Amino acid sequence: MKRRFSIATIIRIIFLVLITAACIFPFYVMIIMGTYKSEEIFKGIPLLPSNYLIQNFKNVYNSGFLRFYFNSFYISILASFFAVLFSAMAGFAFAKYKFKGKNILFNFVIVTLMIPTGLGVIGFIIEMREFGWVNTHLPLFMPWIASSFGVFLMTQFMKDGIPSEVLDSARIDGCSEPRIFMVFALNFVKPAALTLTLITFLQAWNNFLVPLIIINKQSLFTVPIGVFALGDLFRYDYGAIILALGIATIPQIIIFTIASKSFISGLTVGAIKG
């Protein structure tokens, strides 16, 4: 039996295809531009690849881009790990424990979400200098220990996402509080943990302002700073810069494509439970 589509369905499909094409087209053009010389890029929007890809790859590789890639990757992994672990611990405490000043502390966490990050940059830089962390990677992942958004997300998810009966049964069986958190609580918050992991990874990967101010050694550059430095190294070789940008987006596309369903469900469930 042949399936028939209504006119409304066909129009909807065509509309979605056009929207998808409009979203993909800039990325496609960016990849194509990475195969051109800088002089050729300004002649118009290229739609077909050129023959300068190998040279652009050499320019990107010779700049130490693999090292920048590794730096960004391990920094993003550590930032995600710290954000999930400590946010889950704080969220578990706010959601399942009663203690004096609990509401005041949680309201303070919410207030910090409203403060623009840029307002604290100067104080943050001074603090890092006093710690002796300038020209190190510590300022790029250690601040994620105190993730206000992570604490808020985990708290909202854990309020109803973790049955109190399960925790009480574990206590009756003699489980310690750390074991209850590690064995039981974390198993119930996997969607929220994965969502926070993705958000933190993408934010740490794309972080530009703090590494630009903190790091002066080329060997410590992350991908955004490495791409920015390509302009000085190759006299604004836009072909190499655009190719590096295209390479830099690949991990983000892969990660989000693989975990997009869990990411969306984690945000949705957290919002509903809140």
TAQUI-V96768 format. One record per residue. N is the residue number from 0. RES is the residue in one small letter. PSI is psi in degrees with one decimal (NA if undefined). OMEGA is omega in degrees with one decimal (* if undefined). D_FIRST is the distance of its C-alpha to the first C-alpha in Angstrom with 2 decimals. Layout:
n:res:psi:omega:d_first
N:RES:PSI:OMEGA:D_FIRST
N:RES:PSI:OMEGA:D_FIRST
This chain:
n:res:psi:omega:d_first
0:m:125.1:-178.5:0.00
1:k:140.5:179.6:3.79
2:r:128.5:-178.4:6.45
3:r:137.1:178.7:9.32
4:f:136.9:175.6:12.85
5:s:164.0:179.1:15.80
6:i:-39.7:179.1:19.00
7:a:-40.2:179.0:20.79
8:t:-41.9:179.2:18.45
9:i:-43.3:178.8:18.82
10:i:-39.9:178.9:22.55
11:r:-42.0:179.2:22.79
12:i:-44.7:178.8:21.28
13:i:-42.0:179.2:23.64
14:f:-44.1:179.6:26.49
15:l:-37.9:177.6:26.00
16:v:-41.9:179.5:25.87
17:l:-41.6:177.9:29.08
18:i:-43.0:178.9:30.76
19:t:-44.0:179.1:29.98
20:a:-39.5:179.0:31.33
21:a:-33.3:178.8:34.39
22:c:-36.4:-177.0:35.06
23:i:-29.1:-173.5:34.74
24:f:-45.5:179.1:36.67
25:p:-39.7:178.5:40.15
26:f:-39.5:177.6:39.75
27:y:-44.8:179.1:38.62
28:v:-38.1:178.9:41.65
29:m:-43.3:178.6:43.90
30:i:-42.6:179.9:42.86
31:i:-39.7:178.5:43.37
32:m:-27.4:178.4:46.75
33:g:-8.1:178.4:47.81
34:t:7.3:-176.2:47.90
35:y:160.0:167.7:50.41
36:k:158.0:180.0:54.15
37:s:-39.5:-177.6:55.41
38:e:-31.1:-176.3:56.76
39:e:-21.9:-176.3:53.45
40:i:-35.1:-173.6:51.51
41:f:3.2:178.4:53.34
42:k:-13.5:-179.7:52.51
43:g:176.1:179.4:49.10
44:i:114.2:-178.9:45.77
45:p:140.1:178.0:44.74
46:l:-17.1:179.3:41.14
47:l:145.4:-178.6:41.80
48:p:153.4:177.0:43.74
49:s:-165.6:-174.5:47.38
50:n:19.9:-176.3:49.62
51:y:14.9:-175.7:51.67
52:l:-43.9:-177.1:49.44
53:i:-43.8:-179.3:51.68
54:q:-39.6:176.7:54.79
55:n:-38.9:175.4:53.24
56:f:-42.7:178.9:52.18
57:k:-42.8:179.1:55.77
58:n:-43.3:179.1:57.15
59:v:-44.4:-178.8:54.94
60:y:-43.0:-178.3:55.73
61:n:-18.4:178.3:59.46
62:s:-4.9:-176.9:59.60
63:g:27.7:-173.9:58.91
64:f:-30.0:177.4:55.37
65:l:-38.2:176.9:54.37
66:r:-41.6:177.3:57.13
67:f:-39.3:179.1:55.92
68:y:-46.9:179.7:52.42
69:f:-42.8:179.1:53.83
70:n:-48.0:-179.8:55.96
71:s:-38.0:-176.6:53.09
72:f:-49.4:-175.7:50.89
73:y:-30.7:175.2:53.42
74:i:-43.3:179.4:54.62
75:s:-37.9:177.8:51.12
76:i:-46.8:179.9:50.59
77:l:-41.4:178.9:53.92
78:a:-43.4:179.3:53.33
79:s:-42.3:-179.6:49.98
80:f:-49.1:-178.8:51.60
81:f:-40.9:-178.8:54.56
82:a:-45.0:-178.2:52.54
83:v:-46.0:-176.1:50.19
84:l:-53.8:-174.8:52.99
85:f:-31.0:175.8:55.55
86:s:-38.7:177.3:53.14
87:a:-39.7:177.7:51.69
88:m:-46.9:179.5:55.24
89:a:-41.5:178.7:56.25
90:g:-38.7:178.3:53.06
91:f:-41.1:179.1:53.58
92:a:-44.4:-179.6:57.15
93:f:-35.0:-174.0:56.28
94:a:-33.6:-168.9:53.44
95:k:-1.8:179.1:54.97
96:y:152.8:174.5:58.74
97:k:124.0:179.1:61.30
98:f:160.4:-176.4:64.24
99:k:133.2:178.7:66.71
100:g:11.1:-177.6:65.64
101:k:-48.8:-178.2:61.95
102:n:-37.5:179.5:60.81
103:i:-44.2:179.8:63.25
104:l:-42.0:-178.9:62.03
105:f:-37.5:175.6:58.36
106:n:-34.2:176.6:59.14
107:f:-39.4:176.9:61.01
108:v:-43.2:180.0:57.93
109:i:-40.2:-179.8:55.91
110:v:-39.6:-179.6:58.72
111:t:-23.2:176.5:58.71
112:l:-23.8:-177.0:55.06
113:m:-9.9:-177.0:56.29
114:i:123.3:177.9:58.89
115:p:139.1:-177.3:57.89
116:t:-36.4:-176.5:58.24
117:g:-23.4:-178.4:60.40
118:l:-25.6:-176.6:63.16
119:g:8.2:-174.4:64.02
120:v:-45.0:-177.0:64.02
121:i:-47.7:177.6:67.79
122:g:-37.4:179.0:68.63
123:f:-43.3:-179.6:66.12
124:i:-42.2:178.0:67.70
125:i:-41.6:179.1:71.18
126:e:-43.3:179.3:70.10
127:m:-35.1:178.1:68.61
128:r:-39.7:178.2:71.83
129:e:-33.4:177.4:73.89
130:f:-16.1:-175.3:71.77
131:g:27.5:-176.4:72.27
132:w:5.3:177.2:68.54
133:v:141.6:-176.3:68.70
134:n:35.2:170.7:67.32
135:t:169.8:178.7:65.37
136:h:-4.1:-177.1:61.73
137:l:-42.1:179.9:62.66
138:p:-11.0:-176.6:62.27
139:l:-21.1:179.3:58.71
140:f:-23.5:-179.4:57.33
141:m:-37.7:179.6:60.01
142:p:-18.4:-179.5:59.46
143:w:-8.2:173.0:55.94
144:i:-34.2:179.3:57.71
145:a:75.6:179.8:58.14
146:s:108.1:-178.2:54.71
147:s:-44.5:179.2:54.73
148:f:-39.7:179.5:51.01
149:g:-43.1:178.3:50.41
150:v:-43.8:179.5:52.72
151:f:-46.3:-178.7:51.10
152:l:-46.5:-178.4:47.54
153:m:-38.8:179.0:48.54
154:t:-46.5:179.8:50.57
155:q:-37.4:-178.3:47.80
156:f:-38.4:-174.0:45.34
157:m:-18.8:-177.4:47.85
158:k:-48.6:-179.9:48.99
159:d:-10.9:-177.2:46.06
160:g:-20.4:178.4:44.20
161:i:111.4:179.4:46.86
162:p:128.0:178.7:47.61
163:s:-27.3:179.0:51.37
164:e:-37.4:179.0:51.26
165:v:-42.0:179.7:50.21
166:l:-40.9:178.8:53.12
167:d:-39.4:178.4:55.56
168:s:-39.3:178.5:54.52
169:a:-38.6:178.6:55.10
170:r:-39.4:178.5:58.53
171:i:-35.2:179.1:59.45
172:d:-2.6:174.8:58.59
173:g:12.6:178.7:61.04
174:c:138.7:175.3:58.85
175:s:162.7:-179.2:60.68
176:e:-43.3:176.1:59.37
177:p:-38.6:-179.8:58.61
178:r:-37.6:177.1:56.66
179:i:-41.6:-180.0:54.72
180:f:-47.0:-174.6:53.77
181:m:-39.0:-173.4:52.84
182:v:-42.9:-172.7:51.04
183:f:-53.5:-172.9:49.44
184:a:-47.3:-176.8:49.38
185:l:-29.2:178.6:47.93
186:n:-29.5:-178.8:45.04
187:f:-17.8:-173.1:43.96
188:v:25.0:-179.1:44.13
189:k:-42.9:177.8:42.10
190:p:-44.4:179.4:39.64
191:a:-37.7:179.3:42.65
192:a:-41.1:178.8:44.56
193:l:-39.8:177.3:41.81
194:t:-47.4:179.7:41.51
195:l:-36.3:177.5:45.28
196:t:-46.4:-179.2:45.36
197:l:-46.1:-178.8:42.98
198:i:-45.6:-178.8:44.84
199:t:-41.8:179.6:48.20
200:f:-46.3:-178.3:47.23
201:l:-39.5:179.4:46.03
202:q:-41.6:178.9:49.13
203:a:-37.4:179.8:51.51
204:w:-39.1:-176.3:49.88
205:n:2.0:-178.1:50.19
206:n:125.7:-176.0:53.63
207:f:-45.5:-171.3:55.94
208:l:-49.5:-177.2:58.89
209:v:-48.7:176.4:60.41
210:p:-34.5:-179.9:60.29
211:l:-37.1:-178.4:61.71
212:i:-38.7:-172.2:64.71
213:i:-39.5:-168.1:65.20
214:i:128.9:176.5:64.74
215:n:-13.5:-179.5:66.99
216:k:131.2:-176.4:66.68
217:q:-33.3:-178.5:64.15
218:s:-15.9:-179.1:63.36
219:l:0.4:-178.1:62.14
220:f:146.5:170.1:59.86
221:t:177.6:-175.4:56.28
222:v:-49.0:-179.9:53.41
223:p:-40.4:179.5:53.87
224:i:-35.6:177.0:57.61
225:g:-40.7:176.9:57.13
226:v:-41.1:178.7:54.93
227:f:-37.7:-178.9:57.55
228:a:-21.9:178.6:60.31
229:l:-29.9:-180.0:58.65
230:g:-39.0:179.1:59.79
231:d:-34.6:-174.9:63.42
232:l:-37.5:-176.6:63.16
233:f:24.2:178.5:61.62
234:r:51.8:179.9:63.03
235:y:56.5:173.7:59.77
236:d:90.5:-172.5:57.64
237:y:-29.3:177.0:54.50
238:g:-45.8:178.4:52.36
239:a:-39.4:-179.9:53.38
240:i:-45.5:-179.1:53.10
241:i:-38.0:176.9:49.55
242:l:-41.5:177.9:48.54
243:a:-38.5:176.6:50.15
244:l:-41.4:177.8:48.25
245:g:-43.0:177.9:44.97
246:i:-37.1:-177.8:45.96
247:a:-26.0:-178.8:47.06
248:t:-13.2:-175.6:43.66
249:i:-49.8:179.7:41.80
250:p:-37.5:-179.8:42.69
251:q:-41.5:179.9:41.70
252:i:-43.7:-178.7:38.27
253:i:-48.3:-177.2:37.66
254:i:-45.4:-177.9:38.96
255:f:-35.2:178.6:37.08
256:t:-42.2:-178.1:33.77
257:i:-40.9:-171.1:34.19
258:a:20.3:-175.8:35.40
259:s:-40.6:-179.0:33.85
260:k:-45.5:178.9:31.82
261:s:-36.1:178.9:34.96
262:f:-49.1:-178.5:37.03
263:i:-42.0:179.6:35.05
264:s:-35.8:178.1:34.74
265:g:-43.8:177.0:38.46
266:l:-42.2:-177.7:39.44
267:t:-46.4:-179.1:37.21
268:v:-41.4:179.2:38.46
269:g:-38.2:179.7:42.00
270:a:-40.6:-179.4:41.77
271:i:-41.4:-177.8:40.39
272:k:-25.1:178.2:43.02
273:g:NA:*:45.70
